[in-house]
Amino acid sequence: MNRLNGKIAVITGAAQGMGESHARKFISEGAKVVIADILEEKGQALAEKLGENATFTKLDATNADNWESAITKAENTFGPVNILVNNAGISMSKSIEDMTEDDYRKIVDINQVSVFLGMKAVTPSMKKADGGSIVNISSMNGLVGGAIGYTDTKFAVRGMTKAAALSLADKGIRVNSVHPGVIETPMIAQADSKDTIQEFAKHIPNKRVAKPEEVSNLVLFLASDESSYSTGSEFVVDGGLTAQ
């Protein structure tokens, strides 16, 4: 199928995990994809595997100048950007007593500030393209409570999505948030969160952790013209966790 035929996409955190899954799905549906990640070796290797419709750019998503460079590369390589997937993020399982100020600010910068910077940087390019779709990857913890820092920033992504959707609607730019539950990615294998995630997974109504591709299918829908009347909304893919 060619549900993204002719579309140009920038995906952050795309060198591995959910981001890699999104990139593979988009290219299979006809898009040209900029793999944007701080992991240079992995990102470059993935771009080479995916072929001529993929390119890699090193991106520190917390840096405004890096964002400007990434959008410029996308335009120079493929053309104006139609799709942005703000996927980059981190988790940290620490109590409010154990978390330092530096820990907290790191999470805010990567999970929250990067989303603002990405939306701001891509808007002029999407205006050149006569519109576009921004998909912000939040979390089920943008709907219900969870770890300090992570939950805070994922709620913020949900709020920014709604504010940006209202601000950009008259420019033909849609903005939606995706709220995954427990997904099989490198993030949940981190030493400081693996045990917590495994215990939590026992309470999923669907009785399993999701595959990244199951999130990618939803992201694809929001990136495509099929979701042309959806903006400022949250889309949940959590195996029923938030329905309890």
Contacts in CASP RR format, 6 or more apart in sequence:
PFRMAT RR
TARGET T0000
AUTHOR 0000-0000-0000
METHOD contacts of the structure
MODEL  1
MNRLNGKIAVITGAAQGMGESHARKFISEGAKVVIADILEEKGQALAEKL
GENATFTKLDATNADNWESAITKAENTFGPVNILVNNAGISMSKSIEDMT
EDDYRKIVDINQVSVFLGMKAVTPSMKKADGGSIVNISSMNGLVGGAIGY
TDTKFAVRGMTKAAALSLADKGIRVNSVHPGVIETPMIAQADSKDTIQEF
AKHIPNKRVAKPEEVSNLVLFLASDESSYSTGSEFVVDGGLTAQ
1 29 0 8 1.000
2 29 0 8 1.000
2 30 0 8 1.000
3 29 0 8 1.000
3 30 0 8 1.000
3 220 0 8 1.000
3 224 0 8 1.000
3 226 0 8 1.000
4 26 0 8 1.000
4 29 0 8 1.000
4 30 0 8 1.000
4 31 0 8 1.000
4 83 0 8 1.000
4 220 0 8 1.000
4 223 0 8 1.000
4 224 0 8 1.000
5 29 0 8 1.000
5 30 0 8 1.000
5 31 0 8 1.000
6 30 0 8 1.000
6 31 0 8 1.000
6 32 0 8 1.000
6 82 0 8 1.000
7 26 0 8 1.000
7 30 0 8 1.000
7 31 0 8 1.000
7 32 0 8 1.000
7 82 0 8 1.000
7 83 0 8 1.000
7 223 0 8 1.000
7 224 0 8 1.000
8 31 0 8 1.000
8 32 0 8 1.000
8 34 0 8 1.000
8 74 0 8 1.000
8 78 0 8 1.000
8 79 0 8 1.000
8 80 0 8 1.000
8 81 0 8 1.000
8 82 0 8 1.000
8 83 0 8 1.000
8 129 0 8 1.000
9 26 0 8 1.000
9 31 0 8 1.000
9 32 0 8 1.000
9 33 0 8 1.000
9 34 0 8 1.000
9 81 0 8 1.000
9 82 0 8 1.000
9 83 0 8 1.000
9 84 0 8 1.000
9 85 0 8 1.000
9 223 0 8 1.000
10 33 0 8 1.000
10 34 0 8 1.000
10 36 0 8 1.000
10 70 0 8 1.000
10 71 0 8 1.000
10 74 0 8 1.000
10 81 0 8 1.000
10 83 0 8 1.000
10 84 0 8 1.000
10 85 0 8 1.000
10 122 0 8 1.000
11 19 0 8 1.000
11 22 0 8 1.000
11 23 0 8 1.000
11 26 0 8 1.000
11 33 0 8 1.000
11 34 0 8 1.000
11 35 0 8 1.000
11 36 0 8 1.000
11 84 0 8 1.000
11 85 0 8 1.000
11 87 0 8 1.000
12 19 0 8 1.000
12 36 0 8 1.000
12 37 0 8 1.000
12 59 0 8 1.000
12 61 0 8 1.000
12 85 0 8 1.000
12 86 0 8 1.000
12 87 0 8 1.000
12 88 0 8 1.000
12 114 0 8 1.000
12 118 0 8 1.000
13 19 0 8 1.000
13 35 0 8 1.000
13 36 0 8 1.000
13 37 0 8 1.000
13 38 0 8 1.000
13 39 0 8 1.000
13 59 0 8 1.000
13 61 0 8 1.000
13 87 0 8 1.000
13 88 0 8 1.000
13 89 0 8 1.000
14 20 0 8 1.000
14 22 0 8 1.000
14 23 0 8 1.000
14 33 0 8 1.000
14 35 0 8 1.000
14 36 0 8 1.000
14 37 0 8 1.000
14 43 0 8 1.000
14 46 0 8 1.000
14 85 0 8 1.000
14 87 0 8 1.000
15 35 0 8 1.000
15 37 0 8 1.000
15 39 0 8 1.000
15 42 0 8 1.000
15 43 0 8 1.000
15 46 0 8 1.000
15 56 0 8 1.000
16 37 0 8 1.000
16 39 0 8 1.000
16 42 0 8 1.000
16 46 0 8 1.000
16 185 0 8 1.000
16 186 0 8 1.000
17 185 0 8 1.000
17 186 0 8 1.000
17 187 0 8 1.000
17 212 0 8 1.000
18 87 0 8 1.000
18 137 0 8 1.000
18 180 0 8 1.000
18 183 0 8 1.000
18 185 0 8 1.000
18 212 0 8 1.000
18 215 0 8 1.000
18 216 0 8 1.000
19 85 0 8 1.000
19 87 0 8 1.000
19 212 0 8 1.000
20 46 0 8 1.000
20 212 0 8 1.000
21 212 0 8 1.000
21 213 0 8 1.000
21 215 0 8 1.000
21 216 0 8 1.000
22 85 0 8 1.000
22 87 0 8 1.000
22 215 0 8 1.000
22 216 0 8 1.000
22 219 0 8 1.000
22 220 0 8 1.000
23 33 0 8 1.000
23 35 0 8 1.000
23 46 0 8 1.000
23 50 0 8 1.000
23 54 0 8 1.000
24 50 0 8 1.000
24 216 0 8 1.000
25 213 0 8 1.000
25 216 0 8 1.000
25 217 0 8 1.000
25 219 0 8 1.000
25 220 0 8 1.000
26 33 0 8 1.000
26 83 0 8 1.000
26 220 0 8 1.000
26 223 0 8 1.000
27 33 0 8 1.000
27 50 0 8 1.000
27 51 0 8 1.000
27 53 0 8 1.000
27 54 0 8 1.000
29 220 0 8 1.000
29 224 0 8 1.000
30 53 0 8 1.000
31 53 0 8 1.000
31 83 0 8 1.000
31 223 0 8 1.000
32 53 0 8 1.000
32 54 0 8 1.000
32 77 0 8 1.000
32 78 0 8 1.000
33 50 0 8 1.000
33 53 0 8 1.000
33 54 0 8 1.000
33 55 0 8 1.000
34 54 0 8 1.000
34 55 0 8 1.000
34 56 0 8 1.000
34 57 0 8 1.000
34 70 0 8 1.000
34 73 0 8 1.000
34 74 0 8 1.000
34 77 0 8 1.000
34 78 0 8 1.000
34 81 0 8 1.000
35 43 0 8 1.000
35 46 0 8 1.000
35 47 0 8 1.000
35 50 0 8 1.000
35 54 0 8 1.000
35 55 0 8 1.000
35 56 0 8 1.000
35 57 0 8 1.000
36 56 0 8 1.000
36 57 0 8 1.000
36 58 0 8 1.000
36 59 0 8 1.000
36 61 0 8 1.000
36 70 0 8 1.000
36 88 0 8 1.000
37 43 0 8 1.000
37 56 0 8 1.000
37 58 0 8 1.000
37 59 0 8 1.000
37 88 0 8 1.000
38 58 0 8 1.000
38 59 0 8 1.000
38 60 0 8 1.000
38 61 0 8 1.000
40 56 0 8 1.000
40 58 0 8 1.000
43 56 0 8 1.000
44 56 0 8 1.000
46 54 0 8 1.000
46 56 0 8 1.000
47 54 0 8 1.000
47 55 0 8 1.000
47 56 0 8 1.000
55 73 0 8 1.000
55 77 0 8 1.000
55 78 0 8 1.000
57 69 0 8 1.000
57 70 0 8 1.000
57 73 0 8 1.000
57 74 0 8 1.000
58 66 0 8 1.000
59 66 0 8 1.000
59 67 0 8 1.000
59 69 0 8 1.000
59 70 0 8 1.000
60 66 0 8 1.000
61 67 0 8 1.000
61 86 0 8 1.000
61 88 0 8 1.000
61 110 0 8 1.000
61 114 0 8 1.000
61 117 0 8 1.000
61 118 0 8 1.000
62 109 0 8 1.000
62 110 0 8 1.000
62 113 0 8 1.000
62 114 0 8 1.000
62 117 0 8 1.000
63 117 0 8 1.000
64 117 0 8 1.000
64 120 0 8 1.000
64 121 0 8 1.000
67 117 0 8 1.000
67 118 0 8 1.000
67 120 0 8 1.000
67 121 0 8 1.000
68 121 0 8 1.000
70 121 0 8 1.000
71 81 0 8 1.000
71 121 0 8 1.000
71 122 0 8 1.000
71 124 0 8 1.000
71 125 0 8 1.000
74 81 0 8 1.000
74 125 0 8 1.000
75 81 0 8 1.000
75 125 0 8 1.000
75 128 0 8 1.000
79 129 0 8 1.000
80 125 0 8 1.000
80 126 0 8 1.000
80 128 0 8 1.000
80 129 0 8 1.000
81 122 0 8 1.000
81 125 0 8 1.000
81 126 0 8 1.000
81 129 0 8 1.000
81 132 0 8 1.000
82 126 0 8 1.000
82 129 0 8 1.000
82 131 0 8 1.000
82 132 0 8 1.000
82 133 0 8 1.000
83 132 0 8 1.000
83 133 0 8 1.000
83 134 0 8 1.000
83 135 0 8 1.000
83 223 0 8 1.000
84 118 0 8 1.000
84 119 0 8 1.000
84 122 0 8 1.000
84 126 0 8 1.000
84 133 0 8 1.000
84 134 0 8 1.000
84 135 0 8 1.000
85 134 0 8 1.000
85 135 0 8 1.000
85 137 0 8 1.000
85 219 0 8 1.000
85 223 0 8 1.000
86 114 0 8 1.000
86 115 0 8 1.000
86 118 0 8 1.000
86 119 0 8 1.000
86 134 0 8 1.000
86 135 0 8 1.000
86 136 0 8 1.000
86 137 0 8 1.000
86 157 0 8 1.000
87 137 0 8 1.000
88 110 0 8 1.000
88 114 0 8 1.000
89 110 0 8 1.000
89 111 0 8 1.000
89 114 0 8 1.000
89 137 0 8 1.000
89 187 0 8 1.000
90 106 0 8 1.000
90 107 0 8 1.000
90 110 0 8 1.000
90 111 0 8 1.000
90 187 0 8 1.000
91 147 0 8 1.000
91 150 0 8 1.000
91 187 0 8 1.000
91 188 0 8 1.000
91 190 0 8 1.000
91 193 0 8 1.000
92 99 0 8 1.000
92 103 0 8 1.000
92 106 0 8 1.000
92 107 0 8 1.000
92 147 0 8 1.000
92 149 0 8 1.000
92 150 0 8 1.000
92 192 0 8 1.000
92 193 0 8 1.000
93 147 0 8 1.000
93 192 0 8 1.000
93 193 0 8 1.000
93 196 0 8 1.000
94 103 0 8 1.000
94 147 0 8 1.000
94 148 0 8 1.000
94 192 0 8 1.000
95 148 0 8 1.000
96 148 0 8 1.000
99 148 0 8 1.000
99 149 0 8 1.000
104 148 0 8 1.000
104 149 0 8 1.000
107 149 0 8 1.000
107 150 0 8 1.000
107 152 0 8 1.000
107 153 0 8 1.000
108 149 0 8 1.000
108 152 0 8 1.000
108 153 0 8 1.000
111 150 0 8 1.000
111 153 0 8 1.000
111 154 0 8 1.000
111 156 0 8 1.000
111 157 0 8 1.000
112 153 0 8 1.000
112 156 0 8 1.000
112 157 0 8 1.000
112 160 0 8 1.000
115 136 0 8 1.000
115 157 0 8 1.000
115 160 0 8 1.000
116 160 0 8 1.000
119 134 0 8 1.000
119 136 0 8 1.000
119 160 0 8 1.000
119 164 0 8 1.000
119 168 0 8 1.000
119 175 0 8 1.000
122 134 0 8 1.000
123 168 0 8 1.000
123 171 0 8 1.000
123 173 0 8 1.000
126 132 0 8 1.000
126 134 0 8 1.000
126 171 0 8 1.000
126 172 0 8 1.000
126 173 0 8 1.000
127 171 0 8 1.000
127 173 0 8 1.000
130 172 0 8 1.000
131 171 0 8 1.000
131 172 0 8 1.000
131 173 0 8 1.000
132 172 0 8 1.000
132 173 0 8 1.000
132 174 0 8 1.000
133 173 0 8 1.000
133 174 0 8 1.000
133 175 0 8 1.000
133 176 0 8 1.000
133 222 0 8 1.000
133 223 0 8 1.000
133 224 0 8 1.000
133 227 0 8 1.000
134 161 0 8 1.000
134 164 0 8 1.000
134 168 0 8 1.000
134 173 0 8 1.000
134 174 0 8 1.000
134 175 0 8 1.000
134 176 0 8 1.000
135 176 0 8 1.000
135 177 0 8 1.000
135 178 0 8 1.000
135 219 0 8 1.000
135 222 0 8 1.000
135 223 0 8 1.000
136 157 0 8 1.000
136 160 0 8 1.000
136 161 0 8 1.000
136 175 0 8 1.000
136 176 0 8 1.000
136 177 0 8 1.000
136 178 0 8 1.000
137 157 0 8 1.000
137 177 0 8 1.000
137 178 0 8 1.000
137 180 0 8 1.000
137 215 0 8 1.000
137 219 0 8 1.000
138 154 0 8 1.000
138 155 0 8 1.000
138 157 0 8 1.000
138 158 0 8 1.000
138 161 0 8 1.000
138 177 0 8 1.000
138 178 0 8 1.000
138 179 0 8 1.000
138 234 0 8 1.000
139 150 0 8 1.000
139 151 0 8 1.000
139 154 0 8 1.000
139 179 0 8 1.000
139 180 0 8 1.000
139 181 0 8 1.000
140 179 0 8 1.000
140 180 0 8 1.000
140 181 0 8 1.000
140 236 0 8 1.000
140 238 0 8 1.000
140 241 0 8 1.000
140 242 0 8 1.000
141 147 0 8 1.000
141 150 0 8 1.000
141 151 0 8 1.000
141 154 0 8 1.000
141 155 0 8 1.000
142 151 0 8 1.000
142 154 0 8 1.000
142 155 0 8 1.000
142 157 0 8 1.000
142 158 0 8 1.000
142 179 0 8 1.000
143 158 0 8 1.000
143 179 0 8 1.000
143 234 0 8 1.000
143 236 0 8 1.000
143 242 0 8 1.000
144 241 0 8 1.000
144 242 0 8 1.000
145 151 0 8 1.000
154 179 0 8 1.000
157 177 0 8 1.000
158 177 0 8 1.000
158 179 0 8 1.000
158 234 0 8 1.000
159 177 0 8 1.000
161 175 0 8 1.000
161 176 0 8 1.000
161 177 0 8 1.000
161 232 0 8 1.000
161 234 0 8 1.000
162 175 0 8 1.000
162 232 0 8 1.000
164 175 0 8 1.000
165 174 0 8 1.000
165 175 0 8 1.000
165 176 0 8 1.000
165 231 0 8 1.000
165 232 0 8 1.000
165 233 0 8 1.000
166 232 0 8 1.000
168 174 0 8 1.000
168 175 0 8 1.000
169 231 0 8 1.000
174 222 0 8 1.000
174 227 0 8 1.000
174 228 0 8 1.000
174 230 0 8 1.000
174 231 0 8 1.000
174 232 0 8 1.000
175 231 0 8 1.000
175 232 0 8 1.000
176 222 0 8 1.000
176 227 0 8 1.000
176 230 0 8 1.000
176 231 0 8 1.000
176 232 0 8 1.000
176 233 0 8 1.000
176 234 0 8 1.000
176 235 0 8 1.000
177 232 0 8 1.000
177 233 0 8 1.000
177 234 0 8 1.000
177 235 0 8 1.000
178 215 0 8 1.000
178 218 0 8 1.000
178 219 0 8 1.000
178 222 0 8 1.000
178 234 0 8 1.000
178 235 0 8 1.000
178 237 0 8 1.000
179 234 0 8 1.000
179 235 0 8 1.000
179 236 0 8 1.000
179 237 0 8 1.000
179 238 0 8 1.000
179 242 0 8 1.000
180 210 0 8 1.000
180 215 0 8 1.000
180 237 0 8 1.000
180 238 0 8 1.000
181 210 0 8 1.000
181 237 0 8 1.000
181 238 0 8 1.000
181 239 0 8 1.000
181 241 0 8 1.000
182 188 0 8 1.000
182 197 0 8 1.000
182 200 0 8 1.000
182 201 0 8 1.000
182 204 0 8 1.000
182 209 0 8 1.000
182 210 0 8 1.000
182 238 0 8 1.000
182 241 0 8 1.000
183 209 0 8 1.000
183 210 0 8 1.000
183 211 0 8 1.000
183 212 0 8 1.000
183 214 0 8 1.000
183 215 0 8 1.000
184 209 0 8 1.000
184 210 0 8 1.000
184 211 0 8 1.000
184 212 0 8 1.000
185 212 0 8 1.000
187 193 0 8 1.000
188 194 0 8 1.000
188 197 0 8 1.000
188 209 0 8 1.000
201 208 0 8 1.000
201 209 0 8 1.000
203 241 0 8 1.000
203 244 0 8 1.000
204 238 0 8 1.000
204 239 0 8 1.000
204 240 0 8 1.000
204 241 0 8 1.000
205 239 0 8 1.000
205 240 0 8 1.000
205 241 0 8 1.000
205 243 0 8 1.000
205 244 0 8 1.000
206 239 0 8 1.000
206 240 0 8 1.000
210 237 0 8 1.000
210 238 0 8 1.000
210 239 0 8 1.000
214 237 0 8 1.000
215 237 0 8 1.000
218 235 0 8 1.000
218 237 0 8 1.000
221 227 0 8 1.000
222 230 0 8 1.000
222 235 0 8 1.000
236 242 0 8 1.000
END
